[in-house]
Every structure is written in structure tokens, then in C-alpha cells.
């Protein structure tokens, strides 16, 4: 069967399974809609948490960024993994003891303030919509190639699917759907990883193949890759170009951002007891580690195969001499998705892959992306060698190739000429990863509006039925907004997600940590700290991603992906400073904090 037939089959079966689970697990109350009734077994919750956590950024874009940036890309791997450990060990048990539905719920009650709750709701919306933009973009990328539709059409299809099972099932439907999605995504990641490892190193275990000897090279895979980079003028794959401070800040922002992500924190409320929250955190970490330890290997295999496949290859047979095989079909298939492009700068008919951008961004583009032209009588616009023609202006450097980093995991099986069913399986896994996280984020949006903004804020007399209707309506609106953001993303999937982590770090993390471990923290400090941290981080990201900020203007060389680390510092300093010069919190709040940290019988909050 063809790749497209396999894709329709595997994606269709997996989607049918998700919808069936959503129908069987339909939420009938707000408790089921927000936290699945609090009765999810730890093992199932661990799988659901892993699926919720491993978004399109983990499945599609993390290995893609590591593939292109090598050592520098490891900051995503370190930050996200370390962040989950930080969340599971430092915060999750205490938040579970508190017994509320949402992060704004915790902040509103801990800081005895509707204003604090409102600020937390706004922060949750910023974080969730930024994060979900990356997921919808990932969905569009998958559909664009394997269903042969434009990226924007793929985003709309993803919107429809998420709308169905997120709005209908709530957390109860999402949780059990995510269990199935974890099984799909981990299988879809490991099967091609094993194939690639065998082809590249002869080792069946990708994690071992990553450090093993490359087939026919007489040297290690990484040494071979460093050699290929040196020949083409790239920095060594195993060394970094980012400053130590920037690496530290990005890693820190991702770590503490993880500990402030509302859609992950809420998962610890879906189990019956605090002990179950700890057990499910262990299972989730184990399930996450399976993919995260394989991602660097997939990145290295993909990078090696890409370079060997395209460098010096003629676009089609007969256009150049020299014995190099022409570009294979995978290149032309991805070219039709507008996610890979070649501009023949020296008119030799061959692909020359070198450092630097192949062409410039068009006015109004958030990042460099190819925009293809139509030729006379030809809607695709073909050049002398059959290549797609571009509206973009070529740059002066020697590089002729543009490859969107988000396609590397999806394209890796095709580049390595793996069986069609493996290629289609990766598509199903990418969709599972993107949709699982998108659903969790949309639930955060709906609960922030219906529970925190309405029920606990402006409409306290709202009935349970009215709250459930409001939650579903908010989720429906959020799906539409998420789709719009997915069509117009500010960067690659992992970059967009990194921005979301920075926002979560600079807004929630200090408020949560200080709220648990420093009884003196008061509402004035928390509110002003969240506003300062979030405002600082948003301003920095917007300036450098949308308002023309240049690399030489970066503060201390810190990139927008890492500015959340400074946002945390700003938030913490403002919170502590304001707290020390304003009245202490009421005695009942101090007792509440003590009961969270050392629960006592009769306090109303039990450890198990």
C-alpha cells in the first residue's frame, strides 16, 4: 500500500479509538469535566500525564532542533526533563493536598484575593494559548504532508478533532484518550528509531546506537557527523555555539516553566490520594524517559541521512553529471508542503547545503519561510531543473537549501527509505502527541474561564449545569483561537513552546513556590510579582520576535527562549520586596499553608 493509504488507515483507526473513548467517558458533572472525578488509577494517570507532557514539541520538534543545532539543542532535552523532576518532587504533592481544581484556584485561595485569581487566570490564558499554537502548528505539518493538504487546512482538521473530544469529554474523556494516545505516540517514535538505529549503526537499541559505530564508516556515528559538518562548513555537531549564560537561562526557564504549567499540574488532582499523585508522577517520569532518551539518537540518525541524501545531488536525473544520485521522491513530496525548498544560486542543477539562510523572509513574515511562485500556465511554478520557484529573495551566502526543522522526525523514515507503514505510523504518533497536549491546554482555558473567572469570581451563583455549559463554550472558543495561532505561529514548534514555558516560569513558579514554602508571602507581593514577571517576559519576547529586535540588542546575549529565567528573578524580587513592606497575611492563611506542608488529622486535608 502507498504511504497515503497507510496514513488514512492508521490515523483513521487511532482517531476512531479516541472518539470512541470520548463518547464512553463523557463528563456528566463539573468534577468529572475538570479532574475526571478524582478517580483515575496512578498507572493510567502516569500514561495520561506523559502524553499530556510530550507534546508536538517533544515528538516532532525537539529531535528536529537537536538534529540541526546539535549540542545547543540539548537545552530542550535537559530543561524539559529536569523540569518534570522538579515538579514531581517539589510541588505536586503539596498542590494535591490543597485539593483545588486549578492553579488560579490555588493562587486565589492562598493569596485570599480575587485580584490574584484574575491575574492568574490571565497568565494561564497567555501560557495556554502560546503553548497550544505550537501544537496546532504540529498538527498542520503532519496533515500537510501525509494527507496532501495545505498546512492551514491541516490545522483546521485538527481543530475539528480536538473540539469533539475535548469539549465533549472534559478531563474524564481527555484522560483516557491520552492513555491511548501515549501508546500510539511511543510506539510511533520507537519503531522508526529502532529501524534508523539498525540502518545507521547495526544496533537495535537507539540509545546505544547513538554512541556506536556508523555502518561502513570505521568511526563512531557522532565522529562521522562532525566530519560531515566540517566538510560543509557547519559548526561541529558535538560542540555548541550558544553562550554559557544563554544555555543556562534557556534550561532554567524550561525547568521552572514546567513546574508552573497549569495543564500538567492539574493532572495531579485526577488521582484519589496524595500517595497516588506521587506514584503517578513516578510512572509518568518513566514513560517520558523512554522517548527523551531516544530523541538525541533519532536526531543524529536523521541529520546524517539528510546530509548524505541531499548534498551535491541533482534535482532530477540528467540535470548534472558526477555520479551522484538525484534527489529522491521524499524531497519533492515535502517540497509540495512548502516546508522544504531549494534555490539554485549557482545554476549547476545541484543542491548545495551550507550554513546560513538560503533566502530572506518576505515582509510581514514572523520567520524565514519559503513562498512559492506560480509560473505561466503552471500553478506550481517550475524552474529550469523542475524545482519550485520562490518569491523570496535569495541571500548572498552559498547555502541553497531550506529545511523546516519541524519535519525532521516525520521525514526521517522517508529519508532512510523505511517501509511505508513505518512512515504512516510516525504521522499517527505526531498527531497523537499534538492533540493530547492541545486537549489538555484547552481544558485549562475552559476551566480558567468557567470555574475561576465565573464561578469563583463574577458569577458565584452559577449552577453546576451552567458552569458545565460555560466550560464547554469556553473550550469551543479556545479551539478557534488556537487554530488561528497555529496558522500564524511566531516560530518553530519547539520555539513557540519554549516561549510558553518562559511565560509559565515568570508568572506561576514564584507564586506557587513562595506560596507553599514561605508563609509570610502576601497577596500584594504575589499580585505585583506575577504582573511584573509576566509583563517583563512578554515584552522581551514580543520585541525580539515581532518588533524587529536584533541579536546584538539581546540582554547579556539571552535569547527570547531563555528570558523566562530573568522573568522568574523579576517576579521573585518584586514579590519578596513588596511582601516585606506590606502587612502579613491573615492567620487562617498561615494555618492553611502549614496544613499543606504538614497535614494533620482534623485539618480537612489528608495525606492519603
N, C-alpha and C positions, 0 to 999 in steps of 0.2 A: 504494500500500500504506500501511497505518497505521504509526504510529511503532513500535508494539509488534511488528508483523510485521517491519519493517526491523531492529529491535533483535535479535529472535531470529535473523534471518538473518546479520547482520554479527557479532554476538557468537558465534553458533554456529560460523561458519566460522573465526573467529580462534581460538576455543578448540580446535577440531579440529586446527588447524595447530600450536598449542602442544603438544598431547598427542602428535601425530604426531612432532614433533621430539624430545620427551622419550623416546619409545619408541625412536627411531632412535639417540639419543645416550645411552642408558642407561649409567651408570657401572659398570665392572666391577672397579675397584680403588680403594683409598683415594686414590691420587694423582689419579685421574680424578674422584672424588667431591669432593675438596677444592679442586683447582686445575685441573680439566679436563685433566690430564696435562701442563700447561705448554706446550701446542702450539697455542694459539689465535692466528690471524693478527692483526696490530695493528689493521687496519681493523675486523674483526669484534669485537675486544675493545673498541675505541672505541665502537662502537654498543652493545654489551652494557653497558659502563660507564655510558654516557649513560642507558640505560633503567634500570639499577640506581640511578643517582643521581636521576633525575627521577621521584620517587615521586608518590603521590596528592597530597602537599603541593604539589609543583611544578605538576602538571597541573590539579588541582581547586581547591586551597585558596589557593595563592599569589595568583592573579589575583582570587579571591574576597575575600581580605583587602585587597588593594590597591584593589579596587572600593569597599569600604566605608570604608576609612581613608585612602585617597589617599596623600599624601606619606608618612605614617607607615608605611604598608605596604611602602614601598620598602626598608626594612631587610632584609626577607627576600630580596629580589632581590639586593641588594648583598652581604649576608653569604654567601649560598649560592654566588653566582658567584665572589666573591673567595676563598672557602674552597677551591673546587676548584683555582683557580690556585695557591694556597698549597700544597696537597697535591701537585699535579703537578710543581711546580718545586722545592719544598724537600725533600720527604720520599720521594716514590715511588721515585726511582732508588736511594736508599740502602737502602730496605726491600727492594727487588727483589734487590739484591746480597746481602743477608743470606740469602735463599733459603729462608725458612721458610714454613709454610702459613698461619699466623695471627698476629694481633697478640699474644695471650698467649704464643705461641711465641717471638716476638722478645723480649718483656719477660722471660720466664722464663730464656732463654739469656743475654741481655745483662746481666741482674742476677743471674745464677748463683744462682737461688733458686726452690724450689718454692712458697714463700710468695708471692713476687712473681707467679708464674704463676697461683696460685689467686686472688689479688686481681684480676688482670687478667681472669680468667675471670668472676668475679662482676661486674666492671664491664661486660664485654662482654654479659652476660646482661641487666643493667639497661638498657643502651643499646638493645640489640636489641629487647627486649620493649616498651619505651616507644615506640620507633620503629614497630614493626610494628602496634601498637594503632591508630596513625593510618592505616596502610594498610588494615587490615581495616574500619575505620570508613568509609573511602572506598569500598571495595567494596560495603558495605551501602547507602550512599547511592545509588550507581548502580543497583543491583538494585531498590531500593525504588521508584524512580520508573519505570524502563523495563520491569521485569518485573512491576510492580504487586504487590510483596510487601512485608511489613514490613521495616524496616531490619535487625532482628535476623536474620530469615530470609535476607536478602541476605548477611550476614556468614557464616552457616553454609554457603551455597552457595560463597562464596569460599574458605572453609576447605577444602572438598572438592576444589576445583580445584588449589589450591596444594599440598595434601597429595599429590596424584597426581604432579605433575611435579617437585616439589622433592625429595620422598622417594625417588622412583624414579631420577631422572636425576642428582642431585647437581649439582656445579658444571658438569660437562660438559653435562648436559641443560639446566641453567639458562642457561648462556652462550648457546647457540644459540637457545634460546627467547627470550632477551632481545633478540637481534638482530631477530627477527621482531616482538617487542613494541615495539621502538623505531620500526620502520617504521609500525606501526599507530598508535602514540600521536602521532608527529609529524605524520602525515597527518591524524589526527583533531583535532589542535589547530590546524593551519594552514588547513585548508579552511574551517571556520566563521569563523576570524579574517579570512580574505580576504573572505568574504561580508559579515561585520559591517562591515569597513572600507569596502566598496563602498556598503553601505546608509547608513552614518553619514557618510562623507566623500567618497564617489565615488572614492577612491583604492584601487587593487587591492593595494597593499603595506601591510599593517597598521602596520608600524613608521613609515612615512611618514604614514599616515592619522592616527596618534596625535597628530601635531603639525600636522595640516592643518585646513582649514576645514570646519565642520559643514554638512551639506547643508541649505540653506534658512535658515540662521541668520545669515549675514553676518558671522560671527566664528569664531574657532578652536573646535575641539571642547572643549579644556580651559577656555577662557573661558566657553563655554556651560554647561559642567558646574559651574564656580564660581558662575555666576549662578543655576543651579537650586538649588545648596546654600544660597546666600544667601537665596533666597526661602523656603526651608523651615526655615531656622534652623540648618543644619549648618555646621560649620567649613569654610572654603574647601578644596576638593579638593586644590589645589596647595600648601597650607601645612600644617605639622604641628603637633600639639598635644603630642607627647611631648617631654620634656626632652632636651637635647643629650647629657647623660650616659647616659640610658636608650637613646637611639638608638645611641650608641657601643657600649654594653655588649651590646646585642642583636646588632648587626652583628659585633662581635668574637667573641661566643660562637658565632655561626653559622659564622664563618670558621674559627676554630681547632677547632670541633667537627667540621667537615667533614674537617679533616686528621687527626682521630682516629677517624673512623668505620670500624669493622672491616670492614663489608661492602663498602666502596669500596676500602679498602687491599688487600684480598685479590685484587682484580681485577688488580693489577699482578704477581701471581705466576702468572697464567694464560698469559703470553706466553713464548716461548722464551728471550729475551735481555733484558738491561738496555736496550739500544738500542730494542728493540721496545716496552718499557714506556713510554719517552719518546714514541715515535711514536703509540702508542695513546692516551696522555694528550692529545696534540695533537688527534687525531680526536675524542675524547670532548668536549673543550672546544668544538670547532666544532659538534658535534651538539647540545650543551647550549645554546649561544648562540642557535641557531635558535629554540628555544622561549622562552628567557628574554627575548629582545629583543621578542618578540611579546606576552608576558603583560601588560605595562602597557597596551598598546593594547586588548586584549580586556577588561581591567578597566574602562577608561574607556568603551568602547562599551556594555558591559553595564550599567554604572551609569546612564548617560544613558537607555538604553532602559527600565530598570526604573522610574526616577522618572516618566518620561513615560507609562508604561503604567499605573501603579497610583495615583499621587497624584490624589485627588479623584474617582476612579472609583467608581460604584455597584457593589455586589457583583453585582447582576444587573439586567437591563433592567427598567425600570418601577419601581424602588425609590427613585429620586431624579430630580430634574429638573436641567436645566442644560446639556444637550447633550453632556456627557462620555460617551464610550463605556463600557459596563460592563466589568468585569474580564474579560479573555479566558480561554479554556479552560486555558491553561498554569498560571494561578494556582490554579485548582481542582484540576488534576491534581497539582500539587506539594503542595497543602494535604492531600490524602489520604495523603501520605507522612509527615505530621507534621513537615515541615521548613519550612513557611511557615504563618503564622496571622494572622488579623485579629480584633480585638476592637473592637466598635463602641461606643466610650466615650460619644460624644455623641448616639447613636441617630439619626443622619441617613442611615444606609444607605450612606455613602461611606467610602472608605479615606483616612485622614489620616496621612501619613507624615512624622514629625518626629523630632528627636533623642531619645534615651533609650529604655530598655527598655519594651516595651508592657505587660508583665506580670511578675510575680515568679516566681522559681523555687519549686517545691514543696519541702517538707522532704526532705532526702536527695539532691537533685539536685546534681550537680557544677557545672552551669552552667544558665543560664536556657534552658529548653526547653518548648515547649507540650505540655500533656497534655490531650487532647480528652475531652469527656464524652459519654456516651450519653444520649439523650433517651427519653421514654416511647414504647415501640414503635419506636424508631428507633436502631439500633446506632451511627449516626454522630453523633446529637445535633445537630440543626439549629436555628439561631436564627431570628429574625423575618425576616431577609433571605436565609436559606438558608445562612448561614455556619456553620462548625463551632463548637460550643460548647466552652469551655475550663474546666478545673478550676482553672487558675491565677488568682490574684487580680490584677486589673488595677492598674497603677501610677497615680500621680496625674498624671503628665505627659500631654501631648497626643498622644503617638505611639500609633497603633493597629495598627501593622504589625510583625510579627516575620518576618525572613528569615534562614534559616541560611546563613552565608557560604559553606559548602562546596557549595552548589547553584549558585552563580552561573555557573560555566563550563558546567555541564550544562544549566542553564535558558536561557542566553543565546541559543541558536538558536531556542528556542521563543518567547522574548520578542520576538525580531526577526522571527518568522513565517517562518523559513527552511524549506526543503523537509524533509520527514520523514526522508529518507535522511541528511541532514546531522545531524539531531538524534540519530539512531541511531548514526552514526559517532562522535560525541562520547562516547556511552556506551561503545562498544568501546574507545576510546582511554583513557578514565578507568580502565577495568578493566585494560587493559594496563599502565598506569603503576603502579597499586596492586599488582598481582600480581607484576610484575617485581621491585619492591623487596622485597615481602614474602618472595618466594622467596630472594633474596639474604640477607636478615636471618635467615631460618630456617636457612639453611646455616651462618651464623656461630654460631647457637645449637648446632646439631648438632656442628659441629667443635670448639667450645669444650668440650662435654661429652665427646665420644668421643676426640678427639685430645689436648687439653690437660689435661683433668681425669683421664681414664682412662689412655690410652696413655703420656702423658708425666708422669703423676702416680701415681694409686693402683693402676693395673694395667699395669705396664710390660711384662709378658709376654703381653699380649693379642695374639692373632693378627690378621693383616690382615682375615681374614673376620669375626672377632669385632668388630674395630674398625668395619668397614663396617656390620654389624648394629646396633651401638651408635649409630652416626651416624644411621642411618635411624630407629631407635627414638626417639632424642632429637628428631629433626625432627618426628616424628609427635606427640609430646607437646607440642612447641613450637607446632604448628599449633593445638592445642586451647586452649592458654593464650592465644595470640594472638587467637583468636576471642572468648574471654571478655573480653579487654581491649578488643576492637573493639566489643563490645556495650555496655560500660560505660566509654567514653572520658572522660578528665578535661578535655576541651576540644575546640575545632575541630581539624581535621586538622593544619593548619599550626602551631597552638599546641602540640599534642602532639609533633609532630616537632621543634619548637624546644626542647622540654624534653629530648628525646633528644640533640640537638646539645650542649646545655649539659652533660649528663652525660658525653658523649664528650670534650668540651673539658676538663672539670675532672678527668678521670681519666687519659686516654691521652696527650693532647697534650704536657704537660711531660715525661712519662716517655719518649716517643718522641724528642722534640727534644733533650732533655738526653742521652739515651742515645746519640744519633748525634754530637752536636757538643761534648759535654763528657765527656772520658774519665774524669774524676775521679768522676762520679756513681756511687754505690754502691747496693747492694740496700736497706740500711736507709733511706736517703733516698727511694728510689723507692717502696718499700712504704708508708712512712708518708705520703709526699706524695700518693699515689693515694687512700689511705684518707681523708686529711683533705679533699682536694678533692672527692671523690665524696660523702662524708658531709655536708659543708657544703652542697653544691648540692642534694642530695636533701632535706635538712631544710628548706631555704628553699622549694623547690617544694611539698613536702607541706604545709607550714604555710599558705602562701597559697592553695593550690588545694583543700585538703581539710579544714583545721582552722580555717577562719574568719578567716584573716588579712585585714585591711582595707587599702585603698590608702594610708591615712595612716601605716601601720606599715612601709611599704617602706623598705629601707635606701637612703638617698640618692635615693629615687624610682626605684630599679632594679626593673623588673618581673621576675617569675619566668622569662620567656623570655630575659632577659639576664643572669641571675645566674651563668651558667656562666663569664662573663668574670672575676668575682671568684673563682670556684672555681679557675680557672687560676692566678690570683695566689696563692691559698692553697696550692695544690699546689706551685707553684714555690718559694715561700718556705720551706715545710717541707722539700722535697727538698734545696734548697741548704743550708739551715741544718743539717739532720741529717747530710748528706754531709760537711760541713766539720768536724764534731766526731766523726766515726767513721772507722774505717780505710779506706784506699783499696782499690779493687777489685783482684783478683789480676792479675798481669802478663799472663796469657793473655787476660783480658777486655779489657785495654787494647790488646793486639795485634789482637783481634777488631774493636774499634772502628776502629782505624787501617786495617784491611783493608777495612772497609765504605766508609770515606771516600776511601781512595786504594788501590784494589785492585791487587795486584801478582801477577805470574805466579808460580805456585807456592804462592800463599796459599790456593788452593782456592775462591776467589771471583773470578770473571772478569767483566769489564765487558761482554763480548759473546760 
